[in-house]
């Protein structure tokens, strides 16, 4: 055997040994299924999830639809100018940013939770139709 053939055989041996010692690449398929279909009745322009993962904000012409993941439905609507065409959530769970490419405008929206407590059957002092109600839970301690 010539020196050239020996070198080729040695290189082929090391190549084959290296190839066989490499881990094999495993191909995986992906399974998927639709978990929710929403009929928005209007054109969605953009979407943004909340930072805490509780809501999905859907920008449509003239309003932001707020989809609640825990409730599985659209729970709120926030009116906005029809020229806004992009939405982004911020690292803070209570802030959204919407932009308009035609008006060259940006608007930041602060979200605040409002909790409604039914006090109709509870004792009270003062006028029943007062605009502000102060509730004291001192008997529940």
C-alpha positions as CSV (number, residue, x, y, z in Angstrom):
1,X,0.0,0.0,0.0
2,X,1.3,3.4,-0.8
3,X,1.8,6.2,1.6
4,X,-1.0,8.2,0.0
5,X,-3.6,5.4,0.4
6,X,-2.6,4.8,4.0
7,X,-3.2,8.5,4.9
8,X,-6.6,8.4,3.1
9,X,-7.6,5.2,5.0
10,X,-6.5,6.7,8.4
11,X,-8.4,9.9,7.7
12,X,-11.5,8.0,6.6
13,X,-11.3,5.9,9.8
14,X,-11.1,8.9,12.1
15,X,-13.9,10.6,10.2
16,X,-16.1,7.6,10.5
17,X,-15.2,7.1,14.2
18,X,-16.0,10.8,14.9
19,X,-19.2,10.7,12.9
20,X,-20.4,7.6,14.9
21,X,-19.5,9.1,18.2
22,X,-21.5,12.3,17.7
23,X,-25.0,12.3,19.2
24,X,-27.7,11.8,16.7
25,X,-30.0,14.7,16.0
26,X,-33.6,13.9,16.9
27,X,-36.4,15.5,15.0
28,X,-39.6,16.1,16.9
29,X,-43.1,16.7,15.6
30,X,-45.3,19.4,17.1
31,X,-48.8,18.8,18.2
32,X,-51.2,21.7,18.5
33,X,-54.9,22.4,19.1
34,X,-57.1,25.5,19.2
35,X,-58.1,26.3,22.7
36,X,-60.3,29.4,22.0
37,X,-62.0,31.1,19.1
38,X,-63.1,34.7,19.5
39,X,-65.5,36.4,17.2
40,X,-64.5,40.0,17.6
41,X,-67.1,41.5,15.2
42,X,-64.4,44.0,14.1
43,X,-60.9,43.9,12.6
44,X,-58.1,43.3,15.1
45,X,-55.1,45.6,14.4
46,X,-52.7,44.4,17.0
47,X,-52.5,42.4,20.2
48,X,-50.4,42.6,23.4
49,X,-50.4,40.3,26.5
50,X,-50.3,41.9,30.0
51,X,-47.0,41.5,31.9
52,X,-48.6,39.3,34.5
53,X,-50.3,37.0,31.9
54,X,-53.8,37.7,33.1
55,X,-55.1,39.7,30.1
56,X,-54.7,39.9,26.3
57,X,-55.3,43.4,24.9
58,X,-56.7,43.5,21.4
59,X,-56.6,46.8,19.6
60,X,-59.4,47.3,17.1
61,X,-60.4,50.5,15.3
62,X,-61.7,52.8,18.1
63,X,-61.3,50.5,21.1
64,X,-59.2,48.1,23.0
65,X,-60.8,44.8,23.9
66,X,-59.6,43.3,27.2
67,X,-59.7,39.5,27.2
68,X,-59.4,37.9,30.6
69,X,-57.6,34.5,30.6
70,X,-59.0,33.5,34.0
71,X,-62.6,34.2,32.9
72,X,-62.1,33.1,29.3
73,X,-64.0,36.0,27.8
74,X,-63.7,39.7,26.8
75,X,-64.4,41.6,30.1
76,X,-63.7,45.2,29.3
77,X,-63.6,47.7,26.4
78,X,-61.4,50.8,26.4
79,X,-62.4,53.5,23.9
80,X,-59.5,55.0,22.0
81,X,-59.1,57.2,18.9
82,X,-59.6,55.2,15.6
83,X,-56.2,56.4,14.3
84,X,-54.3,54.2,16.8
85,X,-53.0,51.1,15.0
86,X,-50.4,49.5,17.3
87,X,-50.4,48.4,20.9
88,X,-47.7,47.2,23.3
89,X,-47.7,46.2,26.9
90,X,-45.0,47.4,29.3
91,X,-43.1,45.5,32.0
92,X,-45.6,47.0,34.4
93,X,-48.9,45.1,34.4
94,X,-50.9,48.3,34.7
95,X,-49.6,50.2,31.6
96,X,-50.3,50.0,27.9
97,X,-48.8,52.0,25.0
98,X,-50.7,52.7,21.8
99,X,-49.3,54.4,18.7
100,X,-50.7,56.0,15.6
101,X,-48.5,55.9,12.4
102,X,-50.8,58.3,10.6
103,X,-51.0,60.9,13.3
104,X,-47.5,60.2,14.6
105,X,-48.8,60.0,18.1
106,X,-48.1,57.9,21.2
107,X,-50.5,57.4,24.2
108,X,-49.8,55.7,27.4
109,X,-52.8,54.2,29.3
110,X,-52.8,53.5,33.0
111,X,-55.0,50.6,34.0
112,X,-56.6,50.5,37.5
113,X,-58.7,47.7,38.9
114,X,-62.1,48.8,40.3
115,X,-63.8,46.3,42.6
116,X,-67.6,46.4,43.0
117,X,-68.9,45.2,46.3
118,X,-72.7,44.6,46.7
119,X,-73.7,46.5,49.9
120,X,-77.4,46.6,49.2
121,X,-78.4,44.3,52.0
122,X,-75.9,45.7,54.6
123,X,-76.7,48.3,57.2
124,X,-75.6,51.9,56.4
125,X,-75.7,55.4,57.7
126,X,-76.4,58.5,55.5
127,X,-78.3,58.9,52.3
128,X,-78.8,55.7,50.3
129,X,-78.0,57.4,47.0
130,X,-74.6,58.8,48.1
131,X,-71.9,59.0,45.5
132,X,-69.3,57.6,47.8
133,X,-69.7,54.6,50.2
134,X,-67.3,53.8,52.9
135,X,-67.4,50.2,54.0
136,X,-66.1,49.0,57.4
137,X,-65.7,45.3,57.9
138,X,-65.2,45.4,61.6
139,X,-67.8,42.7,62.4
140,X,-65.9,40.1,60.3
141,X,-62.8,39.8,62.5
